[in-house]
Amino acid sequence: MEVMYRYYDVQYASPLNEYDEHTGPGKVAIELMTFDIIKYTKCGVRIDDYTDKGKFINLNSRKKFACATKEEALESFIHRKERQMVIYKSQLRQATQALELARLL
C-alpha cells in the first residue's frame, strides 16, 4: 500500500526526580508520520488520518498536509517551521511594544 509522509515536532518534558522536580531541560524531537492512501481521485488522494472520512489532499496544491516522498515532507516541515518563527517573532514584537506603552501609562 502506498503512503504519504508528514514530519512534525514533538516536545518531551524533562525527567522528574524523586521529589517530582524537573531534572533538566526538555527535549525536542522530529518524528515522521505515515498515512496510508485509501483512495485516488483525479485531483488527489484521500489518506487515512484515523477519522471516519479520512483527509483529502489535492496533489496540485502548493501546500499539502502530507507529501508523497520523505524529502518533500522534510522540505514542507522546514517551511512550516520558518513561517511559525516569523509569526512568533511578530507576536513577540507586538507584545513588547504593548508592554512598553503600558509602562508609560
Secondary structure, 3 states (H helix, E strand, C coil): CCEEEEEEEEEECCCECCCCCECCCCEEEEEEEEEEEEEECCCEEEECCCCCCCEEEECCCCCCCCECCHHHHHHHHHHHHHHHHHHHHHHHHHHHHHHHHHHHC
